[in-house]
Amino acid sequence: MTPPTPGASPTAPDSVAPAGARPVATAAPESDRPSRALRTAVLGLPLRPRLVVMCVAVALAAFGVFCLGLALGDYPVPLVDVVPALWRSGARGTVFVVHEVRLPRALTGVLVGAAFAASGAVLQAITRNPLASPDMVGINAGATTAVVAGIVLGFGDTLGAPTLGLAGGLLGALAVYLLAWRRGSTGFRIVLVGIGVSWMCTSATDYLLTRAKMHQAQEAVGWLVGNLNGRGWEAVRPLGFAVAVLLPAALLLAGWNRNLQLGDDVARGLGTPVQLARGLLLLVSVALVSFATAATGPVLFVSLAAPQIAQRLARLSAPPVLLSALTGVLLVSGSDLLARHLLPDTDLPVGVVTGAIGAGFLLRLLVRANRAGSGG
């Protein structure tokens, strides 16, 4: 037998234990020991228990607010009868009120909240900027200009608001991406160029409103503040299809999204095609916010506030897409509930409430960023 090499490990394959000796259990490598935070690979990303708990908690809270919104109104429905009525079970009047009158509006709010929030989470991650949102970088503004142009110039009925919203959002995002391109694009340039494109689209929208007739201006202004009033199944179907396709796409691209947060050089070292990844993620974000804007108008600050709230709930370095979407559902559903019952006999647009909430949140982010920038 070949003598053991000096300095060889006692656990080497060709080492022989003395006869009758019990095998000694060697310590597992540090990388194999279970960490305090359980991590399970899902879509190439670590899954943290706190993130799972927060997703479940926010989803339950959103479902509670959703059911409360279906129960309250001019014809009150007992809360225990809401869920059976969703499956067309119960008294005929209750089923009609819940399923035909209130459910389309509530589902539109759920889908819009998820779409805006997921879009904001993706955009904030790829730009690595907590102040980046579709409200501020030209995507919302492009979709808004296209839909208002359809209302004022008369081709909106032919093409439809979803088509116009998607086309306007895509054109706005394409303008931002091309103007920010300089041997590649960076999150910083996308934000700066996006602010300029947003103001250009806002100016175009204002000009269109000056040319509008009275009824056209009223329709456009009521849509511009973000409104769930009068939304029916015709708004739910295209938006539901878009969210069902685009939200899973955002989750599937989450691995690339996470790598981009580490910087372009590190992402390339990890094998991420940086420009392709940023372009695809931006396309998903644009499509989500465009369909949502076409359905209800620009519901302000949801795409800014919801991802930041989700990030703080999960205690992560970047907004998680799924938790952001659930937080957006809770934010829009809760804001719509307040908008309907805050003033007697008045249904406020949901964008008024989300704007009031989001403006305060934006000020808080700006103060925090200022303190961090000054070393405070």
N, C-alpha and C positions, 0 to 999 in steps of 0.2 A: 504493500500500500504506500502511496506517495505520502511523504511526511507533510504535515501542514506548513503552509508558508508562514514565516514569522509575521506577526502583526495582523493576521487574518482574523476576521470577525468570528466569534464563537458560533454564530448562526449561519455560517457559510454552508452551502449545499453539501460539500464533501467533508464536513467535520463530522466526527462520530462521537456520540455520547457514551460515557462509560456504561458497562453492562449493569442493568438493574436500576439505573438512575432515572428519576422522573423528568420528563421534558419540562424545560423552563419556558414559561410564557413570556414572550418578548413584548415590549410596549409597542402599541400601534403608532405608526407615524403621526405626527401632529396634524397632517392634512386629512388623515382618515378618522380622527376623533370627531364625534358629533359636536358641532359648535352650539353655543348657547342659543343662537338664532337659527332655527331649523330652516334649511334652504333646499327646496326641491326645484329641479329644472322644469320650467314650464315655458315653452316657446323660446328656449335658450336663455331665460332670465331666472334669477333666484326668486323664490316665492317665500316671503317672510310672513310669519304668523300674524304680526301686527297688521300687515296689509290686508290679509284675509279677514281678520276680525273687523277692521274698519269698513271693508267692502260690504260685509254682511250687515253691520250696524247701520250704515248709510242707506243701503238698499231697503232695510226694514222701515227706517224712518221715512224714506221717500214713498214707500208703499202706503204707510199710514196717512201721510199727507194727501196722496192720490185718492185714497178711499174717502177721506174727510171732504175733499173737494167735490166728490160725487154725491156725498150725502147732504151737503149744505146748499141752500138755494131758496127760491120762492116756494118750491114744493119740497119741504124737508123729507128726507128718507132716513129711517133708522139705520145706524151704522152697521148693525148686524145683518141688514138686508142687502147691503151694497154688493158684497162678493157673490151671493147667489144670483143677484140681478145681472151681474156680468155674464153669467151663463144662461141668461134668460129663464131663470127660475124664480118664482114668487108671484106676487100680485101683478096683474097686467099693467096697471098704472105705474107701479114702481119700476118694472122692467123697461117701460117706454121712456120714463124720465132719465133713468140711469144710462141705458144702452143707446138711446137714439138722440137725446138732448145734450147730456153732459159728457158722455164718454169720448166723442170725437175731439172736443176741446181739450179734455184732460190728456188724451193720448198725444195730441199735437204738442202740448206742453212738455210731456215726457221726452218725445223724440227730439224736439228743438233743444231742450236742455242738454241731452246727451250729445247731440251733434255739435253745438257751440262749445261745450266744455272739452270734448275730446279733441276738437280742432285746435283750441287754445293750448291744450297740453302738448300736442305734437309740435306746434309752432314755437312754444316757449322752450321746448327741449332742443330743437334743432338750432335755434338762435342763441341758446344759453342765456336768455334774458327774461327775467320774470315779468317785465313790463311789455313784452311782445304779445300781441293778440291780434286776431283778425280785425278787431275794431280799429286798430291803429296802423296797420301796415297795408291798407289798400284793398284787402280782399272783400270785406263787408261793403266798403264804399263802391267797389266795382260792381258787385251784385245789385246794390241799391240803385246805382245810376242806370243800369240796364232795365230794371223793373220799372222805375219811374219813367224812363224813356218810352217803354211799352205802353204805359198808362196814358201819357201825354200825347204821344205821336200816333196812337191808335192801333199799333200792331201787337199789343199785349194779349188780346183775346185770341189771336191767330196762333202765336207761338206758345203762350202759356207762361205763367210766372216761374215755374220750376226751370224751364228751358232758358228763359232770360236770365234768371238768377245764376244758374250754372255758367252760362256764357260770359256774363259780366264778371263773375268771380274769377274765372279762368283767365280772361283777358287782363284783369287787374293784376293777378299773380304773375302772369307772363311778363307784363311790363316791369314789374318789380324785379323779377329774376334776371331779365335781360339787362336792365339798367344797373343792377348790382353786380353783373358779371365782369370780372377783371381777372382773366386766367383762373377762373373758378369763382365761386361765390362764398361769402362768409355770413354768419348770422348778424354781425354788426352792420355790414353794408345793407343786408336785406331790411333790417329795421329802419335805418336812416332813409333809404330810398322809398320804403313802404310808406313812411309818414308823408313824404312829398306826393306820392301817387294818391294817397288817401285824400289829401287836400284838393288835388286837382279834380278827383271824382266828385268830391263834395261841392266844389264850385260848379261843375257841370250839372249836378242835381239841382242846385239852387237856380241856375239859369233855366232849366226845364220847367221848374215850378212857376217862374215868372211868365212863361208862355202858356201855361195850362189854363183851361177854362175852369169855372168855379167848381163844377162837380168833379172834374179831374183832379184839381188841387186838393179838394176835401178827401178824395179817395187816397191820393198819394200821401198826404200829411198824416192821415189816420194809420197808414201802413208804415210810415217812416219811424214811428216811435216803438214799434214792436207790439203786436196786438194779437191776442188769442180770441177776441170777441168774434162770434159768428163762424168760427172754423168748424168745418164739417168733415165728412169722410173723404171728400175730394182733396183735402189737404193732407190727410193721414196717409193715404196709400202711396203716393210717390216718395214722401219723406220717409215712411217706414221701410220701403224697399232700399232707399239710399243708405239709411243707417244700418240695415241688415247686411249690406255689402261692405260699406266703408269702415265701420267700427271694427269688425274682425280683421280687415286689412291693416288698420292701424296697430292692432295687437300683434299681428304676425310680423310687422316691421319693427316691433319694439326692440329687438336685439340690435339692429342697426342704429336705431334712435339712441339707445343707451351708449353705444360706442361713440357716436358723434358728440355726446356730452363731454367726452374726455379730450376733445380737440381733434383737429383734422389729422395731425401727424400720428397720434396714438391710434386713431381709428384706422388709418391706412396700415399701420403695423399689425393690427388685429385682423386684417384681411377685408375691411369694409370698403366697398367702392364709394368713396365719399360723395362725389358729385351725383352719381346715380341715386344713392340713398337719400340725399337731401332733396333731390328733385321728386322722387316718388313720395316721400313724406309730405313735402309741400303740396303735391297734387292731391293727396288724401285729405289734408287739412282744408284745402281750397274747396274741394267737392262737398265736404261736410258742411262747411259754413255757407256755401252757396245755396244748397238745397234748403237749409234751415232758414236763411234769409228770404228766399223766395216764398216760403210757406207762411211766415209771420211778420216779416220785416226784421230789421236789425234789433234784436233784443240785447240791449246794451250791457256790457261789462260781465256777462256770464262767462265768456271765453277768457276773460282776464282773471276774475275772482275765483271761479270754481277750481281750476288747476292749482292755484296757490293754496287754497283751503285744503285740497286733497293732499298736497305735498306735506303740509304741516301735520295733518292727521296721521299720515303714514310715516312721517319723520324720515323722508328720503331726500336725496340730493336733487331730484328732478320730479316733476309731476307724473304720477302713474296714470296711464290712459284710462283704465277701467274705473278706478276710484274717482277720477276727475269726471267721467261721464255720469256716474251715479250722483256725485255731488251737484253736477249741473241739473240733473233731474229734480233733486230735492230743492235746489235754489229756485228754479223756474216754477215748479208746482207750488211751493210755498209763497212765492211772490204773486202768482196768479190768485191764490186763495186770499191774500191780503188785498189785491187789486179789486176783487169782486165784493169784498165786505168792509173795506176800510171806510168808505163813504156810503151813506145810505142812498139807495136808489140810483147808484152810479157805478158802472163798470169801468174802472180805469184800465188803460192799456198796461199790460204786464211790464213793458219796457220802462214805464215811469218808476215802478217799484224797484226793478233790478238796477236802474240807473242811479237811484238814490242810495241803494246798498253798495253798489260797485264804486261810486264816486268816493265814498268814505274809505273803501278798501284801497283804492288807487292812491289816495293821499297818504294812507299808512305805508304803502309800499315805497312811495317816493321819499317819505321821511326816513324810512329805514335805509333805503339805498344811499341817501345823502349822508347819514351818520356813518355808514360803512365806508363811504368814499372819503370821508374826512378823518377816518381813523377812530371815530367815536363808537 
